[in-house]
Amino acid sequence: MLIAIVQIPGIERSKEDAIAAARSSAPTFAKLPGLICKYYLNGANGGGGVYIWKSRADAEAWYNEGWSAMMEKRFGAKPTLTYYDNYVVLDNVQEELRVDGVVE
């Protein structure tokens, strides 16, 4: 699995506006190949998202050459994108520890 964290400085929204924007964009993200989950972020330092991808190739297909410019045009600020490999997940809801997707 791969985790991508996108941060967009300076776009803090009200809770209502953040929820409305997330609802509006959710159908786009629901159709992305390889995207397992997205967490929408909002706070005093800006907004963004935490994305859980099946693979780096899936993530890179979304964060393509024109992605950063498109985001900057849309939000008026250049986003940062950071990738993290994810090998181990502790899931307290499912009461599982998974290593490389396998429950231990």
N, C-alpha and C positions, 0 to 999 in steps of 0.2 A: 504494500500500500504506500501511497504517497500523500503527504499533507502539504497543501499550498496555502499560505497565508497572504492575503491581499490587504494592504492598508492604503486608505485614501485620506490624506490629511485635510483637516479643516471643513469637513462636511457634516458635523453633528446635526442631527435632526431631532425634532420632537419624537416621542414614542409613537404617536399616531402616524406621523409622516414616515418614520422608519418602517413601521408595519405595512403601510400602504405601498411603499416602494418594494418591499420584499414580496408582498402578494402579487404585485404587478410583474416582477421579474421571475417569479418561481416557475411558471410554465416553460420559460426558456431553459432554465437549469434542469428541470425535470427530464428534458429530452437529450441532455448531453451524454454521449457515449462514455462510459467509464466513470462518471461522477456518482459516487456512493452517497454522499451527504454534503450539505452546505449549511454552515452556521452564519447567519447574518450578524454583523457587528455594528454597534453604534455607541459613540461616547464622546467625551470632551476633546479627545485627540483626533477625532475623525470617525470614519466608517470603514467598512470593508467586509471581508468574509474569511472563514476558515473552510477550506474545501478538502474533502477526503476523496481521493482518486484511486482507481484500481491500479493504475500504472503511471509512470512519468510520461510515457508516450500519449496517453489519454489527456493528461494535463497540458502538455505542450501543444496538442492539437487545438485546445481552447485558447491558451495564452500564446497566440501566434504573433507574427511580425507586426500586425496592425493593432493588436489588442491594447497596448499601452496608450497609443495615440487616440484610439476610440474612447478609452476611459477618461483620458485627460480632457478631451472635447466635451464629454458628457458631464463630468463633475467639476471641471475647472482646476483640477490638480492632478499631477502625475502620480500614479499609484506605485507602490513598491510590491514586489512579488518575491516571496521566499519559499523555497522548497525544503521539505524535511522527509527523509525516509522514515517509515514507521514499521517496525518489526514486532512490537509488543503492545497489546491493548489490554488494559484492565477494565472490564465492563462490570460495574457494580449493580446495574439493573439486571443483567443476565447472570450475575455472580460467576463470571468467567474470566480467566486469564488466557489470552490467545497469543501464541507466538507464530509468526508467519501464517496467520489465519487458522491455526490448529488449536483447539481447546486443550489446555493441560489439566 
